[in-house]
Amino acid sequence: MTKILLLEDDDILSSTIVKLLTLEDFDVTLAKNGQEVLDLTYENSYDLYLFDINVPMISGLDILDELRQSGDKTPAFFITALVDINSISKGFEVGADDYIKKPFDMDELIVRIKSILKRNFTTLKYGQIEFNPITKQICHPDKSINFGSIESGIFELLLKNIGKNVLKEQFFELMDNPTSLALRVHISRLKKELDLKITNIRGVGYRLEKI
């Protein structure tokens, strides 16, 4: 599942954006100030940054500038009421990919997000298997693969953490009715259909082994 970090301190707007993006099957984390963004990006990785500029503690411009200087190349764009050329220019100077002016149409926001993701996505590979994180399509040279959204999400989570333990709770977030038994069924099907080397870390979660 595509992970988006949203920096927005307006409660009503942030709630609307989170609901909209969740309906589009994005995994959205909300931060309300610049320091929260620094803390979150230190502990987690994201597929897209969606930043307001005028927020408490550290501005969106300064946050993105700091992230870029640290080597973070995650696609990003600004949601802003600032429309003067200096502000826009500064946004691109610090590494923004795009910006959208407040107030904006929610459909336009979705279009811009998907456009940026398509330009910047990287196909995930595991042996001969390829996974497109945008379309969620799994390609195998010898067979046709058709998984539901839950199993595709589980597979993507494992792929993004090859060689690392993934906690059961992380998988549960992708499931409608999460139980250890249901998760085990999904994992078993993935192993069978894709011949994956998945290790059960008893009481903790699962790990996709490197090959």
Secondary structure, DSSP 8 states (H G I E B T S, - for coil): --EEEEE---HHHHHHHHHHHHHTT-EEEEESSHHHHHHHHHH---SEEEEESS-SSS-HHHHHHHHHHTT----EEEEES--SHHHHHHHHHTT-SEEEESS--HHHHHHHHHHHHHHH---EEETTEEE-TTT--EEETTEE----HHHHHHHHHHHTTTTS-EEHHHHHTT-SS--HHHHHHHHHHHHHHH---EEEETTTEEEE---
